[in-house]
Amino acid sequence: MYGLIGSLMVLPENRATLVEALLEGSADLPGCVSYVVAEDVEDESLVWVSEVWDSESSHAAALELPTVKESIVKARHVLIGFGPRHTLDVKGGYGVA
């Protein structure tokens, strides 16, 4: 399985807009095992996204979906940058088949 954990930076007043856009775009993602959007409790400018996919190619294919592209357009105008990002070789765990 293929995994990603990354953070996106926004002005605190735009964080809800970013979270909404990310969640709207994640309603139907073939090959996605887990997609979690979370607000950092210590830094109001950070949103974390944790993803687990059945393969790297499923993740790449999802970026071409119309709903995901629309989500990116909605989110892009509030982003001020990207924080740490890590690619993972997921081995399993609770909630991950």
N, C-alpha and C positions, 0 to 999 in steps of 0.2 A: 504494500500500500504506500501511497505517496501523501506526504503531509506538508503543510505550511503553517507557520505562525508568524504573523507580522503585525506591525502597528502603523497606524495612519495618524497624522497630526492635523488638527483643525483649531481654529479659535474656539474657546469654550462655548460661545453662543451659537456655534454652528454644529456642535457635536450631535445633537438630535437629528439634524438634517442628514448628516452622514450615516448615522445608524439606520435611519429609515430607508435611505437609498440602498444600503448594503442588504438589508433584510428583504426589501421588495425584490431585489434581483436574485435572491437565493431560494425562491419558492419551488422551483423544479429544476434540479441539477442532476442529470443522469450521471451515474458513477460516483456521486458524492455520498460518502458514508456519514460525514459530520461537517457542519458549517456553523460556527459559533461566533457571534459578534458580541463584544463585551466592552463596556466603558471602564477605563482605568479609575480606580477609586482614589488614587493619590495624585493623579495628574489629569485635570479636566480637559486637557488638549489632546489626549490620546484615546484612540479606539483600537482595540486588538481584534484580530480575526484569526481564528484557528480552524483549519480545514483538514479533513482526511478524505482521500479519494481512493478509488480502487486502483487507479493508475495515473501516471503523469499525463498520459494522452487524454484521459477523461477530463482532467483539469484544463488542459489546453483547448479541448473541444468546447468546454463550457464558456470559455472566453469569447466564443463566436456566436453564442446564443443571443437572439434579439433582446431578451429580458435583461441579460447581463450587460450587454452594450448600453442599453438605456440607463441602467443603474450606474454605470461608470460615468456617463454624461452628467447625470444628476449629482453625483458625488464630486466630480472633478472641480467644480467651481468653488467648493468650500475647503478643499484640501490645501494645506500649506506645506506639506512635506510628508516624508515617510520615515519611520523610526526603524528599529531593528527588524530584520526578517530572517527567518531560518527555514530551510528545507529539511524535511525529515524522512527517514525510512521507517514508517510506522510498522511496529511488530504486533500490535494488538492492545487489548485492555478492555476495561468495563465499557460497554456500549459500542465497541468496535468489533465487528465479526472477524 
